[in-house]
Amino acid sequence: MDKIFLVKKDFINSRIDRWIKKNICHVPQSFIEKNLRNKSVTVNKLKVKSSYKLEINDKIYIKNFNPRQYNLILSKKYIPSKRDIKDSEDLVVENNENFCIINKPYGLAVQGGSKIKKNLVDLIAKNRIFLNSKPFIVHRLDKETTGIIIIAKNRKYAQLFTSLFRIRKIHKSYLSICYGEMEKNKGIFDENLIRYDKDKKISERAITYYKVLDKNINSTLLILNPITGRKHQIRKQLFSKGYPVIGDTKYNFPGNKINKSKNLMLHAYSIKFMINEKKYKYTINVPNYFKKMLLTKRLTLSKNL
């Protein structure tokens, strides 16, 4: 027997594959694609692609999901403890009816996946600030990167923030400690970064402005402003210039023991934007391990950035 779901206003213009992950269970993309192809998932009883944008009152029909596979995926979903939920309150920097600002700690993924269980979305969804709403992710940070992340509380503001990011009206600043003494005190990284989507090679332009805050013969402290939002953008660009981020095990020179650290020295320090003529700006201080690395590397972080 089919299971039928009616699309509510919060999911207008949401892709069908994303709707499934949010409302049914977090299944692999390949599993969704397969079920769309064989019409196990249809919209208004019509075959659609994963990119189909939902409309209000669309009816989603789901049938013949493999129960064993379905239950296996559900069993892996992260269920935060009461202690975790209570501790998550300390991560909230700003909270209002439309969005919140979170200080993401090191080692916490923003969203769950096939190899990731504990994640920020499932954690804060149980927080009291989302009592009458749900979290909508509008941008991401790497698991190893700390600092500011915006989370919308309704579909309207999720779409608004997505638009602001797309037209580059949200301005982010990162602090990083990298290996080596950078020659220029300020400049711009403007290059094409390569990534792969399965077997497809994709080249994307990446732009980042940078300024040196302090440096010595061994290390450099930087503030960086990415204009584009490519995956691992800052890490890739610094590595390609010969200055990998300290603690980066993915983009690093082989055998570079000087650059080793159990923590990645990359922190989302500030974010600013404007909504309805009102300016918003938030800053979050670097974590303690970042401060300790500054002392170890004899670098100084000015209080007046």
N, C-alpha and C positions, 0 to 999 in steps of 0.2 A: 504494500500500500504506500502511495506517495505521502511524503511529508510536505506540507504547503506552508510557506512563509510569506507574509505580506510586508512589502518594503515600506518602512516608515520615513518620515521627513528627514531624519538625521542621516539617512543613507542615500539621499538624492545625489546623483552624479558619482556615486561610489562604484568602483569596478566590481563586477560580480565575484572575481577571485578573492578580492580583499574582503568582501562581505562574508564569504564562506569562512575565511580564516578568523574573522572577528565574531561571527555568530554561531558557527557550527563547531569547528575545531581547527587547530593549527596543523593543517596537513601540507605535505610537500606540494609545490606548484605542479609537478608532473602528475600527481594524483588528481588534482583539480582539472587539468587540461584533458586527461583521459576521460573523466566523467562528463565533461562538457562535450567531447567528441562523440561519445556513445549515447548521449542524451539521457544520462542518469541525472544530470542537472540541467534543467531548462528554465526559461523565463517566459511566463504566460504560455507554457507548453511549446515554446519555440526554441530551436537550437541557437545558442549564442556563443561568441568567443569570450575568452577570459577578460578582454578589454571592454566588454559591454558595460555601458554606464547605466546604472539603475535609475528608474523613475518612480515617483511616489505611487503607491498602490500596485506596483508590479507584483506578480505572484511568482515565487520561486518554488519550483517542484524538485524534490530530491528523492531519489529512489535507488535501490540496489547498491548502496554503499557497502563495501565488504565489512561485515560486523567485527571480525577479528582484527583487521587492520585499523578500523575506526576506533575500537576500544583501546588498542595498543597505543595509538597516538594520544588519545584522551588521558591515558594513565600517566603519560610523561609530562602533562601540563603542570606547571609550577603552582603550588598552592601555598602561599605565604603563611607563616605561623603568626600568632597574635603578637609575639615579641617583634617579629619582622615588621608587621604593620605599625606597631607603636613606634619603633625606631624610624620608620619612614617619615614620620612627622617632622623629624629634625632636618630632612632634606628639602622641605618646602621653604622657599625664599619669598615668594609672593603668591597670593591666592585671591582671585576675584571670581565673579560669576561666569566669566568667559574663558579664562586661561589661568595657568599657574606656572611659576618659574621654579625649576628643581635644580638642586646642586647634586649632580650625579657623581657618586663615588667611584673610585678605581675598581675595576674588575666586575662591574655590574653591566650586563648587556642591556640595551634599550628595549629590545624585543626578543621573545623566545624564538627558537628554531629547532631544526632536527637534532642539532648537537648542543643546544643551549636550553637549560631549564630555568634557572633563576633569572628574572629579568625585571626591569623597572616598571613596565606597563602593568604586568600582573600584580606587582607589589603595591603600587599606588592606587590601583583600581579598587582595592579594599580599604584604602584610607578614607577617613571621614570627609575629606574635602571633595570626594567624588560620590557622596551619598546619593545625590539626585542627578548624577551625570556619569559620563564615562570618559576615559582618556583617549584623545586623538593625537597621534604622533605626527608632527609637521616637519621635523628634521631629526637628525641622528648624531650621536657621538660614538666613536669606537669604544669597545668594551674597556680598553686600557686608558682612555682619555677621561679626565675629570672635568667638572665644571657645569656651566649653564646649559640648560635645555628647556625649551618652551613646550608645554603640553596644553593643547586646546581642550575645552570642556564641552564643546558642542560642534556640530557639523559646520555651522555658519562660520565660526572663528577658525576652524581647521582649514576651510577653503580660503579664508582671508589671509591667514599666515602663509599658506602655500603660494598664494598669488604674490604676496610681498617678497617672499624668497625668490620667486621666479623673476620678478622685475628688479631684484637686487636693492630692495628698500629696507632690508634687515641687515644691520651691520654688526659683524662679529669680530672679536679680538681674542687671540690666543697667546699665551705665554709658553715659551719653550726654552729648554736648555739643550743645546746641541754640541756635538763633538767638534773640536777644532776652533781656531780663531778666524772668524769671518772677515774678509778683507774690506768690503764696503760696509759703511755704517747704516745705509738704507738703500732700498731699491725695490725692484719688482721682479717676481718670477712669472714669466709668461711663456708657456710651452704647452705642447700636446702630451697628454698622459695616455698610456695604453692600458686597456683592460680587456678582458675576454668574457663574452657571454656564450658559454659552452665552447664551440669551436670558432665562434665569430670574433674577429679582432676589431676592437672599437677604439678610435682615437678621439680624445676630447680635449678641448682647450681648457687650460687651468691657469687662473690668474690670482696671485697673492702678493700683496704689498708687505714689506717687512722693514723693521727698524731695530738696530742693535741698541740694547739698553746698557749692556756691560759686556766686557770680553777680556780674555787673557790668552796666553799662548796655547792653552789646553781646551778652553770651552767658551761658548758664546750664549748670552741670554738675549732672547729676541721677543718682540711683540709682533704678531703677524695678523694681517687682515685679509682673509680670503674673500675674493669677489665672486668666484664660482664655487660650487659645492661638490667637487668630485670626491669619489671614495678614496680615503687615505691621502688626500691632496697635499697637505702640509708635510706629512711624513715622506711621501714620494719625492716631493720637490727638494726638500732639504738633503735627502740622500743623493739625489741626482747631481746636486751641486758640491757634494763631498763633505756635507755637514750633517750626518744622521742624528736624529733625536736620541738623546741618551736614554737607554732602556728599551730601545726599539729592536726587537729580535727578528722582525720581518725585513725591514729595510736598513741593513747594516753591512759593514765590511766583514768578511770572514775572519775569524780570529781576533776581532777588535775587542780586547779585554778592557781597554780603557773606557769603552762606551757601555760597559755592562752595568745594569741596575735591575732590581726586581720590579721597579715601577717605571712606566713611561713618563718622561718629563714633558708632557704636553697637557695644557690646561686651558679650557674655554673660560676666559677671564671675564669678558663683558659682552653685552648685547644691547643694541638700541634700535628703536623703530618708532614710527608715528602712526596712530590710529585716530581718525576723526579730529585731526589737528592737535591731538594730545601727544606729547613726547614721553616715551618710556625709555629708561636706561637702568640696567642692572649690572652689578659687578659682584664677583665672588673671589675671595682671597684664595691663594694657592694652598693646597694641602700641606700638612707638616712634613711629609717626606720630600716634597719639592723644596721647602725651606731648608731642610737639612742638606740637600744636594747643593743649594746655593752656597752654603757655608763651606762644604767640602771643596767646591770648585772655586771658592773665593770670588764669588760674584755678588753684586748688590742689586736688589730690586728696589727702585725708587718708590717712595710713597706717592709721588706725584707723576703718574703715568700720563 
